[in-house]
Amino acid sequence: MGSQDIVIILVMTFPMLLFSIYPGIKASEYLEKKYNIEESKKRAVMVSVTFLFALTLSLLLYYV
């Protein structure tokens, strides 16, 4: 895996953000209901899940 592959995957991550916002919102709402987390942690979870899901979609599209 070269540096060019990493750049391509990261560039592909940005359009995938459109498809991964909904799972991030749902995951943060679930954690808020189940564990009663505060708003700042809820936002951090939402952003993290959204980025990781987008990165996962990009990796799957690139290698599969």
Summary of the structure (lengths in Angstrom):
residues: 64
radius of gyration: 13.8
end to end distance: 14.6
largest distance: 42.5
contacts: 170
relative contact order: 0.21
helix: 91%
strand: 0%
